[in-house]
Amino acid sequence: MEKVIKPTNGYTALILSVVFLLITVYCFIQAGVSNNGVIVVPGIVSMLAAILIWKGLIIVQPNTARVLNLFGNYVGSVKDNGMFFVNPFYTANKLTQRVQNLAIPTLKVNDKMGNPVEIAGVIVWQIQDTYKAAYDVADYNAFVRMQSEAALRTLTMNFAYDNIEDENAALTLREGGTKINELLATELNERLESAGIIIKEARISHLAYAQEIAGAMLQRQQASAIVAARFKIVEGAVSMVELALDQLSKKDIVHLDDERKAAMVSNLMVVLCGERSAQPVLNTGTLYQ
């Protein structure tokens, strides 16, 4: 478990080390002038004291932390910024707590319906627990990369690419949008919690059918779009024909028997549903000739 500590101010220790260094210089000068070896001993002691103080000085930059370890035992983590003095025998490992980006490379994965899909993502992550990041995983950077790819593969296999294959799907990769990104972030947080890492943001950056089926799926999507468009055209044409017959009947413009109504409906449907503009035909005779 992470334990945050605040060591002694380092500036006081730095000034003390300078004092010891001056004492060392003075002792060696006096020993040379008086040719007295006894004076050298305090100088050596002062020099060793200055070296130990220098070794115990640590500088913590903004958004970084130092994890302190004494002979294999975790002592604590320093997260405050500035210069501090700690036990010279501590091992101080540096960890960054800055927000970092990771681009998950394009992966080829089968979706829920078994179709090969190319998918990639981008995640924004940050170290929250320095103890877990330093001691619970061997390499937290490699751990983030591997678990991110695994989470993206798992997400892809749990959903269909779109509703063409699974018409009853409430959520698909292509249309899921924010919900799919939230599910990816949740999956990543569960996987990276053991390393003391939290996910700030996760999103899909690339999504497409694999090349071997992309052409066939494009044709299928085009066919579905054409069918949907035709359905709308026919639905509108039927409404217009119904309206025309109703208005002719209400305003008593012309009386048509069933055969002539059928002919009129046929002609109107051809005009309204045809892909090309209809060619007008002028009737110079009577209605029935």
N, C-alpha and C positions, 0 to 999 in steps of 0.2 A: 504494500500500500504506500502511496506517495506521502512523503512527509516534508513539508515546506519549512525551511529554517532561514534565519537571517543572521549571518555571521557578524563579527566585529568590523567596524569601519576600517577600511584599508589605508586611508590617508594617514591616520595616526601611526600605524605600523610602518608605513613608508618613511615617515619622518624619523621614527626610532631607528630604522635601518641606516639612514644617512648619518645619524649620530654615532652609531657603532662603527660605520665606515670611517668617520673622521677620527674616532679613537684609535682605530687600527693604524691609520696613516701616522698619527702623532706618535704612537708607541714605536713604530718601525723607524721613524726619524730620530727619536730620542735614543733608540738602541744603537743606531749608526753613529750618532754624535758622541755618546758616552761609552761606546763599545761595551755595553752591559747587556748580556743575553737574557737576563731575567726580565727585562722590560718587554721582550718579544712575546712572552707567554700571554699577557693581557691582550696584546695586539692580535694574536691568533684566535683567542677566544672571541674577541669582538668581531673579527672577520667571519668566523663560523656563525655567530649570532645573526649578522647581517645577511648571510647567504640563506639561512633558514627562514628568515622573515621574507626575503624575496621569493623563496619557493612557496611560501604560504599565501602570497598575494594572488588573487584571481580578479579578473575583470569580466563582468556580465553585461553584454550588449543588450539593447532593447529587443524584446521578443525572442530572447534566448534564455537558456537555463543551464545550470551546472549541476550534475549529479555527483554527489560526494560519496566516496567509498574508502573505508579504512581496513586494509588487509582482508578484503573479501566481504566485509560487512557494510550494508547500506546505511549511510549516516543521515542523508537528507538531500533535498533539492533546493538550490538557491535560484529564485525567480526574480528577485529585485534587481534593478539596474544599478551599476556603479562598481567601485573597487572595494573588495572585502579581503579580510585576513582570516584564513582558516588554518587548521592544523597542517603543518608542512608535510606530514606523511599521508595526507588525504590524496586520493586520486580523483581529479575533477574532470569528468567527461562532459563535453559540450553538446547540447541538443538545441536545435532551433525550434521555436514555437511559432514561427511565421507561417502564414497560410500558403499552401503549395498547390500547384496544379498538376494533374496527371492526365495525359491523353491516352486512353485505352486504344491500342491499335485495332484495325479492322479485323474482325473475327468472322469465320464462316461457321454458322451454327444452324442446326435444323430447328425450325419453330415447332409449335405444338402439333401442327398437321403434318410434320415431316418434310416440309419444303426447306431447301438450303437458303439461308439468309445471310447477307453481309451486314454486320452491325459494328459500330464503334461508339465510344462515349468519352466524356470529359468529366472528371471529378475534381472537387476542391476540398482539400483535407488539411487537418491541423493536429499536432500532438497536444493532447489534453493532460494525460497522466505520464509524467516523465519516468516514473519507476517502471511501469509496464513497457514503455517504449525501449528503455535501456536494458531491462533484464528478463522480460517475459518472451521476447522474440530475438532471434539471432541478428537479423537485419531488418529493421522496420520499413525501409524503403523497398526492399525486395518483397517483403510481406504485403505491402500495400499494392504493388503491381500484380502479384499473383492472385490475391483475393479479389481484386477489382475485375480481372478477367473472368474468374470463376463466377462472380456474382452476375456479370453481364450474360454469361452463357446460361446460367440458371434462369434468369429473367426471360431470355429469348425462348427457351424450351417450354416455358409455362404459358405462352400466349401465341396466338396465331398472328401471322403478318397482317392480314386484313380480313374483312367479312366475306370475301369471295369463297374461301375454303370453309370457314366456320360461320354460317349465317346467323347463328344464335349467340355468337360471342358478344358479351356485354362490353368487353375491353380488348382492344387489339394493339399491336405494336405501332402500327401506322397512325391510328387515330387516337391512341391513348393520351398523348401529349403530357400534360403536367402530372396526371395520375401515374403513368408509367415511370416518369422521372422520380416521383415520390417513392414508388415501390423499389426502384433501384437504390435510392439513398437508404431506405430502411434495411434492405438486404446487406448493403455495405457496412452500415453501422453495427449490425449484428456480427458480422465477420471480423471487423477491425477493433471491436471493443476490447478484445484480449490484448491488443497492442497499445491500448491507451490512446487511440486515434479516433477522432470524430469527423464526420463528413459534413461539410458546410453546404455543398451543392453537388448534385449529380444529374447529368442529362445525356440523352442520346444525341450524338453528333452526326451519325451517318446510318442510314437504314435503306437497304435495297435487296431485291432478290439476287441470288447468286447468278453469275453470267450464264451458266448452263441452262437455267430455266427462265431467265429474264425475258427473252423473246416470246416464249409461249405465254407467260403470265401477262405480258403487255397486250398480246392479242386478246386474251381472255378479258382483261379489263376494258379494252376497246369495245369488244362485243357486248359486254354488260352495259356499257355507257350507251351504245346504240339502241339496245333493247329498251333501256329506261327512257331514252329520248323519244323513241317511237311510241311507247306507251303514253307519254304525255301528249304527243301530237294527236294520237287517235282519241284520247280522252277529251281533248279540246275540240276536235272535229265533231265528235258525237254531240257535244253540248251545243255547238253552233248549228248543226243540222236540226237538232231538236228545237232550238230557238226559232229558226227560220220557218219550220213547219207550223209552230205554234202561232207565230206572228201572222203568217198567211191566213191561218184559220180564223184568228180573232178579228182581223181587219177585213175579212171577207173579200180579199183581193182576187183570189181565184179558187175554184173548187177542183180538187184533184181526187181521182179515184185511187185505189190502192196500187194499181199498176204504175200510174204516173208518179205517185209518191215514191215508190220503190226506185223508179228511174231517176227521180230528182235526188234522192238520197245517195244513189250510186254516183251520180255526177259530182255532187258536192264532196263526197268522200274522196273521190279521185283528185279533185282540185285542191282540197285542204291537206291531204296526206301525201301528195306527189312531191318528189324531189325537185321537179322542174315546174316552171310556170305553165299553166294550162293555156292551150291555144283556143281562142274563142271561135265558136261556130254560130253563124247567124241563121236563124230559122225564118224563111220568107213565106212559109205557109201558115196554116192554122196550128193550133196547139197539138192536134192529133194527126197531123200530116207532116 
